[in-house]
C-alpha cells in the first residue's frame, strides 16, 4: 500500500481532461493520415481564396498524431508515483500549446490576421481557445508539487 495520498479531484480532472482532448485530436490526425477527409479543409490554414497554404504529408500527420498521443499519455502519468519526473515535460507541452495559441502573426492564433476563411473562423472560435485551455491544463499539471 502506498503512503502517498490520492491526487485531488481537480488534478485528476485536469489530467483526464487533457488526456481525452489530446487523445481525440491524435485520433483525428490518424484518421486524416489514413485518408479521411472530414474536417480536413477546416483544419488547414487557407489563403484569401480558400486554398490550403500547405498540405502536410502522411508522415508529418502521423508524427503530429504520435506527439499528441504522447502528450495524452503524459497527462495520465502525471497522477502516478513518478509524477515529479514529468513536471518539465508537462511544462514544455503547456508551452507548445501556449505558443500555438499566441500564433505566428500571419495565419494562426491570437496574432493571426483574420482572413474570413473557414479555417480563420474555426481558429478564432475553436482551435485557439482549445490551445489556451490545453496550455492551462498541462500548465497546472506541470506546476503540481510532488506529494
N, C-alpha and C positions, 0 to 999 in steps of 0.2 A: 504494500500500500504506500502511496506517495505521501510525503509530508507537505506537499505544495497544495495550496488552495486552488479550487477551480477558478478559471477565468471569470471575471464579472460578466454578467449577461450582455452588457453593452459592447464588450470586447469580442465576445462570441458573435454578436450581431454584425459587427464590423468585419470580422473575419469571414463569416459565411456570406455576407452580402457582397464583399469584394470578390470572393472566390466564385460565387454564382455569376456575377456580372462579367468578369474577365473570362470565365469558362464559357459562357454563352457567346461572347464575342469571338473567342477562339474557335468554337464550333462553326460559327458563321464563316470565318476565314477558311476553314477546312472545306466547307460546302462550296465556297467560291473556287478554291483550288481544284476541287473535283469537277468543276464545270458548271456549277449552279450559277444562275444569273439574277435571281430575285434579289432586289435591293442593291445590286451592284452599281447601277447607274447613279444612285443617290449617295454612294459611299466614296466616290472618286471626285476630287476637285475638278471643276469644269471651267473652261474659258467662257467668255461672254456669249459665245454661240451655243453653249451647252455641250461642247465636245470635251471628253476627258482630257485633263492636262497630262496624264501619264496612264499607262496600262501596266500594272505590275505583273511580273511573270508568276507562273505557278510556284516556282521555288521560293520567290520572295514572299508570296502569300502564305506558304507553309511555314516559312521562318517566323513571320508575324504570328501565325497561329501557335507555333511552338512557344514563342516568347510569352504570349498571353496565357497559355496553359501553365507554363512555369510560374507566372505571376499568381495564377489561381492556386496552385499548389503551395506556394509560399504563404499566401494568405491563410490557408488552412493550417499549415505547420506553425503559424505564429502563435497558436494556442498550445503547442506541445512543450515538452520538457526542454527542448533545445531552442526555445524562442529567443533567448538572448543573442544567439549567433546570427539570427535573422534580422536584427534591428537595422543594420546598414543596408542589406538588400531591400528591405521594405521601404526604407527612406529613399533609396535610389529609384524604386518603382514609383513612389509618390512623386519624385522629381520628374520622371518621364511623363507622367500624366499631367503634371503642372505645366511643363514646357509645351506639351501638345495643346493644352487649354489656352495658354498665352498666345501661341500661334507663331506664324512665320512673317507676319507683316504684309503678306500678299493674299493668300487664299484660304488660310485656316485659322481657327481660334479667335480669341478676343481682339487680336490685332489685325485680323484678316479684313480685306476690303470687300464690302458687300458687292455681289455681282448680280443678284437676282436669279441665280441659277438654283436648280433643285438642291444641289449639294450645299450651297450657301445657306439656304433656308434650314436644311437639316442640321448643318453645322451650328448655326446660331441657336436653334431650338432644342437640339438633342445632343449632338456629339460633344460640343464644348461644355455644356452643363454636366454631362456624364463624366467627362475627363476631370472636371473640378471635383465632382463627388468622389471619384475613384482616388484622386490625389489626396483628398481629405481622409478617406477610409484607410488607405495604405499609410498615410502620414500618422494617423492615430495608432495604427498597429506598430509602426516603426518607433514611436515615442514611448511605447509601453515599457515600463520598468520591469526588470526580471523580478519574479516573486519568489 
